[in-house]
Amino acid sequence: FLPAWVTLRPIELAGRGERMGEEFYASFSQAVEDLFERICSELSVPYLLLGNCMGAILCYEIALCMQRHKRPAPGCMVALGQGAPGRRGEFARLASLSDARLIDKVREMGGDPEHRLDDPELVGFYLPVLRADCRIYDGYLPKKDAKLSCNIAVVGGQSDPLSSREALEEWRDYTEGAVWVQTLPGGHYFAEEQTSAMIDLVLSLAEKAR
């Protein structure tokens, strides 16, 4: 899907994937510090930072770390399915829900279309990860007047109940650079349904950053 000049580098959070044996983060700031160090250890310029949902807020804070530590800024930050940092919405209140209600909320947002979360084994794996994310997001407070210098591309789902167009547009208040906002058909998980459009977007942004 990607040309040879583009390298995709997924960054895993503690407690999942190849880092399954590690403890979940105790705070949002701990997550930012850990991911900042990991990205810097393999950073090549130019680069983009892309995050979905809470991952977009992590990217924003990581980009701020880059500025504070005088590291190269990303050519662009890409925020998917996430309003500006001041717009935390319902996601920040999910950690306190019961298992059954949390699964209901995931389905209300368009997740689990095949009802895989009816499988108790999968639920036992998935819910602790989701709760860990919600818990650290509960304690997150964006810094006042902390602005990036890089451009931001914002993409949301047209029927996403968590990120209104207004919330997406508010990313303009968080950078001195340009901000592009667009919406695509779909709900909170629109990126999984719009693979071709997402690839085209990333390639377009990567080309501008070269």
MOGI-V478340 format. One record per residue. N is the residue number from 1. PHI is phi in degrees with one decimal (none if undefined). OMEGA is omega in degrees with one decimal (* if undefined). NEAR is the number of other ideal C-beta (glycine too) atoms within 10 Angstrom. Layout:
n=(N/N)
phi=(PHI/PHI)
omega=(OMEGA/OMEGA)
near=(NEAR/NEAR)
This chain:
n=(1/2/3/4/5/6/7/8/9/10/11/12/13/14/15/16/17/18/19/20/21/22/23/24/25/26/27/28/29/30/31/32/33/34/35/36/37/38/39/40/41/42/43/44/45/46/47/48/49/50/51/52/53/54/55/56/57/58/59/60/61/62/63/64/65/66/67/68/69/70/71/72/73/74/75/76/77/78/79/80/81/82/83/84/85/86/87/88/89/90/91/92/93/94/95/96/97/98/99/100/101/102/103/104/105/106/107/108/109/110/111/112/113/114/115/116/117/118/119/120/121/122/123/124/125/126/127/128/129/130/131/132/133/134/135/136/137/138/139/140/141/142/143/144/145/146/147/148/149/150/151/152/153/154/155/156/157/158/159/160/161/162/163/164/165/166/167/168/169/170/171/172/173/174/175/176/177/178/179/180/181/182/183/184/185/186/187/188/189/190/191/192/193/194/195/196/197/198/199/200/201/202/203/204/205/206/207/208/209/210)
phi=(none/-109.2/-68.6/-63.1/-82.1/-110.5/-115.8/-92.9/-123.0/-66.1/-110.9/-89.5/-83.3/-60.6/93.6/-149.4/58.8/-69.7/-106.6/-56.9/-77.5/-86.9/-69.8/-63.7/-66.3/-85.0/-154.6/-64.4/-64.2/-64.3/-62.4/-61.5/-61.6/-63.7/-69.3/-59.0/-63.5/-67.0/-67.0/-62.6/-68.3/-132.5/-73.1/-131.0/-107.0/-80.7/-150.7/-116.1/-112.9/-126.7/-139.1/-108.3/55.5/-57.6/-60.5/-67.9/-68.6/-59.3/-61.5/-59.8/-69.3/-65.1/-64.0/-64.0/-61.1/-57.8/-65.2/-63.5/-93.8/55.6/-93.2/-57.4/-78.2/-66.0/-62.6/-164.6/-107.4/-113.0/-110.3/-110.4/57.8/-146.7/-70.2/-59.3/-51.9/-77.1/-110.6/-80.4/61.6/-67.1/-57.4/-76.1/-117.2/-83.1/-61.0/-86.3/-73.4/-67.7/-56.2/-62.7/-70.7/-65.3/-63.3/-59.4/-64.4/-59.4/-71.0/-62.4/-82.6/99.6/-84.5/57.9/-64.2/-96.6/55.8/-68.1/-77.7/-78.1/-84.6/-58.2/-65.9/-68.9/-60.9/-64.1/-86.9/-79.5/-62.7/-59.8/-66.6/-63.0/-63.6/-62.4/-64.7/-62.0/-65.1/-72.4/-68.6/-56.2/-92.3/-84.6/-131.0/-66.7/-75.9/-66.7/62.8/-86.8/-114.2/-82.2/-104.0/-88.1/-74.9/-129.6/-107.1/-118.1/-131.1/-131.8/-85.4/-62.7/-117.0/-73.2/-73.4/-95.2/-136.7/-73.8/-60.3/-60.5/-65.5/-67.1/-63.8/-69.6/-59.6/-61.0/-82.5/-116.0/-154.0/-87.6/-85.9/-77.6/-129.9/-113.7/-121.6/-146.2/-123.4/-125.0/-57.8/127.1/-98.6/-65.0/-102.0/-57.5/-61.9/-72.0/-95.5/-117.9/-57.9/-62.4/-64.0/-68.2/-62.6/-60.6/-63.5/-62.7/-65.2/-62.6/-69.1/-64.4/-63.3/-67.3/-84.3/-65.3)
omega=(-175.1/178.1/-174.7/-176.8/177.6/176.1/178.3/-178.6/176.8/178.1/-176.5/175.2/178.6/176.6/179.3/179.6/180.0/179.8/-175.4/-176.5/-178.1/177.8/172.7/179.3/177.8/-178.1/178.0/-178.8/177.0/177.8/-179.4/-178.9/-179.6/-177.8/176.2/-179.9/-179.3/179.0/-179.6/-177.4/-179.8/-175.3/170.5/-173.5/1.2/179.6/172.9/169.6/-179.2/178.9/179.1/179.0/-179.4/178.2/177.1/177.6/174.6/179.0/178.2/-178.8/176.5/178.1/174.9/176.4/178.0/179.3/-177.3/-177.8/177.5/172.9/-179.4/178.8/175.6/174.9/177.0/171.0/-177.8/179.5/-179.3/173.8/-175.9/173.7/-179.2/-175.7/179.0/-177.1/-174.7/173.5/-174.4/-175.4/-177.7/-178.7/-174.8/-171.8/-175.6/-177.9/173.2/179.5/-177.1/-179.3/178.6/176.5/177.1/-179.3/177.4/-179.3/176.9/-179.6/178.2/177.8/176.9/179.7/-179.8/178.1/176.5/179.9/168.4/-180.0/-177.2/-179.5/179.6/177.3/-179.9/177.6/-169.8/-173.4/177.7/178.3/-180.0/179.6/179.2/177.7/-179.1/-176.7/-179.3/177.8/176.7/-175.8/-176.5/173.7/179.4/179.2/-179.6/174.7/176.8/-175.7/174.2/173.6/-175.1/175.1/177.0/172.3/-176.1/179.3/179.4/175.4/-175.7/179.4/179.6/-179.2/-176.8/-174.7/177.6/177.0/178.4/179.9/178.1/-178.2/-176.8/172.5/179.6/-179.5/-172.3/175.3/172.9/-179.1/178.9/176.9/176.0/-178.9/174.2/176.6/179.3/178.2/177.9/179.9/-177.0/-178.3/-176.5/-175.4/178.9/-178.7/-174.7/-174.2/-177.6/179.8/-179.3/178.1/178.9/179.6/-177.9/179.7/178.6/-179.9/178.8/179.1/179.5/-176.7/-176.6/*)
near=(10/11/8/5/9/14/10/8/10/7/17/13/21/18/16/16/10/8/13/11/7/13/9/17/20/13/12/20/14/13/24/21/15/16/23/20/11/16/19/14/7/10/13/8/10/13/18/19/25/24/21/20/21/21/21/26/24/25/27/25/23/25/22/19/17/21/14/9/9/7/16/13/19/26/18/24/27/23/29/24/27/30/25/24/20/13/19/20/14/11/23/15/13/19/17/11/14/8/12/9/11/20/20/13/18/18/13/13/20/18/17/15/10/6/9/11/18/10/11/8/7/12/16/10/12/19/15/13/14/16/17/20/24/18/18/22/20/15/12/18/10/16/9/6/7/14/12/22/13/20/21/25/22/26/25/27/24/12/12/25/14/21/27/15/15/10/19/24/15/18/25/15/12/22/18/9/15/11/20/16/16/13/17/18/11/19/19/24/19/24/20/13/15/18/10/8/16/20/13/11/20/19/15/13/19/19/12/13/15/8)
